[in-house]
Amino acid sequence: YREIKARHREIGAQPDDHIVVYCQSGQRSHDAAETLADLGYRHVYNVRGSMNAWVHAGYPIQPAGR
């Protein structure tokens, strides 16, 4: 989230694409979502509660790389 302003083009999204961001608790993804919106991305969504809420709700997770 600290580098999103400098590196946002690396995600390969266009201003009208839908972008979903999340982190562990929601604060970093909130900051990243605000930055992306400030950069002109029109459809940026921050998952409310992020991964903590996802796990608490009992939804499955899969470790990266699998």
TORKOL-94883 format. One record per atom (N, C-alpha, C, O): z, y, x. Coordinates in steps of 0.1 Angstrom, whole numbers, padded with zeros to 4 digits, always signed. Example, Ala and Ser with C-alpha at 12.3 -4.5 7.8 and 13.67 -1.06 7.14 Angstrom:
% residues 2
+0078-0057+0132;+0078-0045+0123;+0078-0033+0132;+0085-0033+0142;+0071-0022+0128;+0071-0011+0137;+0079+0000+0129;+0080+0011+0134;
//
This chain:
% residues 66
+0000-0012+0008;+0000+0000+0000;+0000+0013+0009;-0005+0023+0004;+0005+0012+0020;+0006+0023+0029;-0008+0026+0035;-0011+0038+0038;-0017+0017+0035;-0030+0019+0041;-0041+0019+0030;-0053+0020+0034;-0038+0019+0018;-0048+0018+0007;-0057+0030+0007;-0069+0029+0005;-0052+0042+0010;-0060+0054+0010;-0071+0053+0021;-0083+0056+0019;-0068+0048+0033;-0077+0047+0044;-0086+0035+0043;-0097+0035+0048;-0082+0024+0036;-0089+0012+0036;-0094+0007+0022;-0099-0004+0021;-0093+0015+0012;-0097+0011-0002;-0111+0006-0003;-0114-0002-0011;-0120+0011+0006;-0134+0006+0005;-0135-0009+0008;-0145-0015+0004;-0126-0014+0016;-0126-0028+0020;-0125-0038+0008;-0129-0049+0009;-0119-0033-0003;-0118-0042-0015;-0131-0044-0022;-0133-0053-0030;-0141-0035-0019;-0154-0037-0024;-0156-0033-0039;-0166-0038-0045;-0147-0026-0044;-0147-0022-0058;-0155-0009-0060;-0155+0000-0052;-0161-0008-0072;-0168+0004-0076;-0158+0012-0085;-0149+0006-0091;-0160+0025-0087;-0151+0033-0095;-0149+0028-0109;-0138+0031-0115;-0159+0021-0115;-0157+0016-0129;-0152+0002-0130;-0151-0004-0141;-0150-0005-0118;-0145-0018-0118;-0130-0018-0123;-0123-0008-0121;-0126-0030-0128;-0112-0031-0132;-0104-0037-0120;-0109-0048-0114;-0093-0031-0116;-0086-0035-0104;-0071-0038-0109;-0065-0029-0115;-0066-0050-0106;-0052-0053-0109;-0045-0054-0096;-0049-0061-0087;-0033-0047-0095;-0025-0048-0083;-0011-0053-0087;-0006-0051-0098;-0005-0060-0077;+0009-0065-0079;+0015-0066-0066;+0008-0067-0055;+0028-0067-0066;+0036-0070-0054;+0048-0078-0058;+0048-0084-0069;+0059-0078-0050;+0071-0086-0054;+0078-0080-0066;+0081-0086-0076;+0081-0067-0065;+0090-0060-0076;+0082-0050-0084;+0086-0048-0095;+0071-0045-0079;+0064-0035-0087;+0063-0021-0081;+0054-0013-0085;+0072-0018-0072;+0071-0004-0066;+0060-0002-0057;+0053+0009-0059;+0057-0010-0048;+0046-0009-0039;+0032-0009-0046;+0023-0001-0044;+0031-0018-0056;+0019-0019-0064;+0017-0006-0072;+0006-0002-0075;+0028-0001-0077;+0028+0012-0085;+0022+0023-0076;+0013+0030-0080;+0027+0024-0064;+0022+0034-0054;+0007+0032-0051;+0000+0041-0051;+0003+0019-0049;-0011+0016-0046;-0019+0019-0058;-0030+0025-0056;-0015+0016-0070;-0023+0019-0082;-0025+0034-0084;-0036+0039-0087;-0014+0042-0082;-0016+0057-0082;-0026+0062-0072;-0034+0071-0075;-0025+0057-0060;-0034+0061-0050;-0048+0058-0053;-0057+0066-0052;-0051+0046-0058;-0064+0042-0062;-0069+0051-0074;-0081+0055-0074;-0061+0054-0083;-0065+0063-0094;-0068+0077-0089;-0078+0083-0093;-0060+0081-0079;-0063+0094-0073;-0076+0095-0066;-0082+0105-0064;-0080+0083-0061;-0093+0082-0053;-0105+0080-0063;-0116+0080-0058;-0102+0080-0076;-0113+0080-0085;-0116+0066-0092;-0125+0065-0100;-0108+0056-0089;-0110+0043-0096;-0104+0045-0110;-0093+0050-0112;-0112+0042-0120;-0109+0045-0134;-0101+0035-0142;-0094+0038-0152;-0101+0023-0137;-0094+0012-0144;-0085+0004-0135;-0089-0007-0131;-0074+0010-0132;-0064+0004-0123;-0052+0000-0131;-0046+0008-0138;-0048-0013-0129;-0037-0018-0137;-0026-0024-0127;-0029-0031-0118;-0014-0019-0129;-0002-0024-0122;+0005-0034-0131;+0009-0031-0142;+0006-0047-0126;+0013-0057-0134;+0028-0053-0135;+0035-0052-0125;+0032-0050-0147;+0046-0046-0150;+0056-0057-0145;+0055-0068-0150;+0065-0053-0137;+0075-0062-0131;+0070-0071-0120;+0078-0077-0113;+0057-0071-0118;+0050-0078-0107;+0054-0093-0106;+0057-0099-0116;+0055-0098-0094;+0058-0112-0092;+0072-0116-0097;+0074-0127-0102;+0082-0107-0096;+0095-0111-0101;+0094-0114-0116;+0100-0124-0120;+0088-0106-0123;+0086-0108-0138;+0078-0120-0141;+0081-0128-0150;+0068-0122-0133;+0059-0134-0135;+0067-0147-0134;+0066-0156-0142;+0075-0148-0123;+0083-0160-0120;+0094-0161-0131;+0096-0172-0136;+0100-0150-0134;+0111-0150-0144;+0106-0155-0158;+0113-0162-0165;+0093-0152-0161;+0087-0157-0174;+0083-0171-0173;+0079-0177-0183;+0084-0178-0161;+0081-0192-0160;+0066-0195-0158;+0062-0207-0159;+0058-0185-0155;+0044-0187-0152;+0043-0194-0138;+0051-0192-0129;+0033-0202-0137;+0031-0210-0124;+0026-0200-0113;+0019-0190-0115;+0029-0204-0101;+0024-0197-0089;+0019-0208-0079;+0023-0219-0080;+0009-0204-0071;+0004-0213-0061;+0004-0205-0048;-0001-0194-0047;+0009-0211-0038;+0009-0205-0025;-0005-0202-0020;-0014-0209-0023;-0006-0191-0012;-0019-0187-0007;-0025-0198+0001;-0018-0205+0008;-0038-0198+0001;-0045-0208+0009;-0046-0222+0004;-0050-0231+0010;-0042-0223-0009;-0043-0237-0015;-0052-0237-0027;-0054-0247-0033;
//
